[in-house]
Amino acid sequence: MTTSGPDRPISALHHLVLGAAAVATGLMAGTFYVFSCAVMPALGRSDDRTFVEVMQNINDVIENPVFLAGFLGALFLTAAAAWQQRRSPVPRRWILAALVVYAVAFLLTSGINVPLNDELARAGNPARIADPAAVRDRFEDAWVAWNAVRAVLCTAALALLLRASYPSARRRPQESAYLASDAGSRASR
């Protein structure tokens, strides 16, 4: 068992929850990163009807238990880790910062990207859309920009969680007063 703060024990459960929060946050950062650097640039090369159809398909399949476990898990596990560290101010401040940053990404997703996805779904069957270019224009630039923001935010939240879990950041070992002073014989050092 290790310690945090003024000799407070950190249980294996604390490490497990913080580690799980970091993994879930990392998965979300990776998801949004892949959309920013690969999926959306590839779709950008597609014609309008193909773009709309593929994004509608992605939005349909991404709503699954695995994605939701990471998306919600990052938020709840980080909050649980912050609560567990409530008496250890050093790691807790990093975890709380991660929670705030991830919460902003969560709110952007819920308040901007998901409504854009819903609007795209309401456009209907891509084969029957009269003006797929207009549908794409209302969706693509805003979605891509806000996805990049949430990718950066999730990556920052992950970095903060990793900082919180870094043991030497919590407590640096102190040199023995005996060894630091001229006390004792040189032979015993």
C-alpha positions as CSV (number, residue, x, y, z in Angstrom):
1,M,0.0,0.0,0.0
2,T,1.4,3.4,-0.9
3,T,0.6,6.7,0.7
4,S,-0.7,10.1,-0.4
5,G,-0.9,13.4,1.4
6,P,0.2,13.2,5.0
7,D,0.7,9.4,5.2
8,R,-2.8,8.5,4.0
9,P,-3.1,5.1,2.4
10,I,-4.0,4.7,-1.2
11,S,-5.8,1.4,-1.7
12,A,-5.6,-0.8,-4.7
13,L,-9.2,0.3,-5.4
14,H,-8.1,3.9,-5.7
15,H,-5.4,2.9,-8.2
16,L,-7.9,0.8,-10.1
17,V,-10.5,3.6,-10.4
18,L,-7.9,6.2,-11.4
19,G,-6.4,3.8,-13.9
20,A,-9.9,2.9,-15.3
21,A,-10.7,6.6,-15.6
22,A,-7.5,7.2,-17.5
23,V,-8.2,4.2,-19.9
24,A,-11.7,5.4,-20.6
25,T,-10.6,9.0,-21.1
26,G,-7.8,7.7,-23.4
27,L,-10.3,5.7,-25.4
28,M,-12.4,8.8,-25.9
29,A,-9.4,10.9,-26.8
30,G,-8.4,8.2,-29.4
31,T,-11.9,8.0,-30.8
32,F,-12.1,11.7,-31.5
33,Y,-8.5,11.9,-32.6
34,V,-9.1,9.2,-35.3
35,F,-12.1,11.1,-36.5
36,S,-10.0,14.3,-36.8
37,C,-7.0,12.8,-38.5
38,A,-8.4,10.0,-40.6
39,V,-12.2,9.5,-40.8
40,M,-13.3,13.0,-41.6
41,P,-10.4,13.8,-44.0
42,A,-11.2,10.6,-45.9
43,L,-14.9,11.4,-46.0
44,G,-14.0,14.9,-47.1
45,R,-12.8,13.3,-50.4
46,S,-16.3,11.8,-50.9
47,D,-19.1,13.2,-53.0
48,D,-22.0,14.8,-51.0
49,R,-24.4,11.9,-51.1
50,T,-21.7,9.4,-50.0
51,F,-20.6,11.7,-47.2
52,V,-24.1,12.0,-45.8
53,E,-24.8,8.3,-46.1
54,V,-21.5,7.3,-44.4
55,M,-21.9,9.8,-41.5
56,Q,-25.5,8.7,-41.0
57,N,-24.2,5.1,-40.8
58,I,-21.4,6.0,-38.4
59,N,-23.8,7.9,-36.2
60,D,-26.1,4.9,-36.1
61,V,-23.5,2.3,-35.2
62,I,-21.5,4.4,-32.7
63,E,-24.5,4.5,-30.4
64,N,-23.6,1.2,-28.7
65,P,-22.8,-0.1,-25.2
66,V,-19.1,-0.2,-25.8
67,F,-18.9,3.5,-26.9
68,L,-21.3,4.6,-24.2
69,A,-19.2,2.7,-21.6
70,G,-16.2,4.8,-22.5
71,F,-18.1,8.0,-23.0
72,L,-19.9,7.9,-19.7
73,G,-17.3,5.8,-17.9
74,A,-14.6,8.5,-18.4
75,L,-16.9,11.0,-16.7
76,F,-18.1,8.8,-13.8
77,L,-14.8,7.1,-13.1
78,T,-13.0,10.4,-13.0
79,A,-15.6,11.8,-10.6
80,A,-15.2,8.7,-8.5
81,A,-11.4,9.0,-8.5
82,A,-11.7,12.7,-7.4
83,W,-14.1,11.6,-4.6
84,Q,-11.7,8.9,-3.5
85,Q,-8.8,11.4,-3.3
86,R,-10.9,14.0,-1.4
87,R,-8.3,14.0,1.5
88,S,-5.3,14.1,-0.8
89,P,-5.1,17.6,-2.2
90,V,-2.2,17.0,-4.7
91,P,-3.6,14.2,-6.8
92,R,-7.2,15.4,-6.3
93,R,-6.5,18.8,-7.9
94,W,-5.2,17.1,-11.0
95,I,-8.1,14.7,-11.1
96,L,-10.6,17.6,-10.6
97,A,-8.9,19.5,-13.4
98,A,-9.3,16.4,-15.6
99,L,-12.9,16.1,-14.6
100,V,-13.7,19.7,-15.6
101,V,-11.8,19.4,-18.9
102,Y,-13.5,16.1,-19.8
103,A,-16.9,17.5,-18.7
104,V,-16.5,20.3,-21.2
105,A,-15.8,17.8,-23.9
106,F,-18.8,15.7,-22.8
107,L,-21.0,18.8,-22.9
108,L,-19.7,19.8,-26.4
109,T,-20.5,16.3,-27.6
110,S,-24.0,16.4,-26.1
111,G,-24.8,20.0,-27.0
112,I,-23.2,20.4,-30.4
113,N,-22.0,17.1,-32.1
114,V,-25.0,15.0,-31.2
115,P,-27.6,17.7,-32.3
116,L,-25.7,17.9,-35.6
117,N,-25.8,14.1,-35.9
118,D,-29.6,14.2,-35.2
119,E,-30.1,17.0,-37.9
120,L,-28.2,14.8,-40.4
121,A,-30.4,11.8,-39.6
122,R,-33.5,13.9,-40.1
123,A,-32.3,14.7,-43.6
124,G,-33.5,11.2,-44.5
125,N,-32.4,8.6,-46.9
126,P,-29.4,10.0,-48.8
127,A,-30.6,8.5,-52.1
128,R,-33.8,10.7,-51.8
129,I,-32.2,14.0,-50.5
130,A,-32.8,16.7,-53.1
131,D,-29.8,18.8,-52.2
132,P,-27.1,16.6,-50.4
133,A,-24.6,19.4,-50.8
134,A,-26.7,21.7,-48.6
135,V,-27.2,19.0,-46.0
136,R,-23.4,18.4,-46.0
137,D,-22.7,22.1,-45.8
138,R,-24.8,22.5,-42.7
139,F,-23.1,19.6,-41.0
140,E,-19.4,19.1,-42.0
141,D,-17.5,22.2,-41.0
142,A,-19.1,22.7,-37.6
143,W,-18.9,19.0,-36.8
144,V,-15.3,18.7,-37.8
145,A,-14.2,21.8,-35.9
146,W,-16.0,20.8,-32.6
147,N,-14.7,17.3,-32.9
148,A,-11.2,18.6,-33.0
149,V,-11.9,20.7,-29.9
150,R,-13.2,17.7,-28.0
151,A,-10.2,15.6,-29.2
152,V,-7.9,18.2,-27.7
153,L,-9.9,18.4,-24.5
154,C,-10.0,14.6,-24.0
155,T,-6.3,14.4,-24.6
156,A,-5.7,17.1,-22.0
157,A,-8.0,15.3,-19.5
158,L,-5.9,12.1,-20.1
159,A,-2.7,14.0,-19.5
160,L,-4.1,15.4,-16.2
161,L,-5.1,12.0,-15.0
162,L,-1.7,10.6,-15.8
163,R,-0.1,13.5,-13.9
164,A,-2.4,12.6,-10.9
165,S,-1.2,9.0,-11.0
166,Y,2.5,9.8,-11.3
167,P,3.8,8.7,-7.8
168,S,6.7,11.0,-7.5
169,A,4.4,13.9,-8.3
170,R,2.6,13.2,-5.1
171,R,5.4,12.8,-2.7
172,R,9.1,13.1,-3.2
173,P,11.3,11.0,-0.9
174,Q,13.2,13.2,1.5
175,E,16.9,12.6,2.3
176,S,17.5,11.4,5.8
177,A,18.4,14.2,8.2
178,Y,21.1,11.9,9.5
179,L,22.7,11.5,6.1
180,A,22.3,15.1,5.2
181,S,24.1,16.4,8.3
182,D,27.6,15.8,9.7
183,A,26.1,13.7,12.4
184,G,27.4,10.1,12.7
185,S,30.6,8.7,11.5
186,R,31.6,8.6,7.9
187,A,32.0,4.9,8.1
188,S,28.3,4.4,8.8
189,R,27.3,6.3,5.7
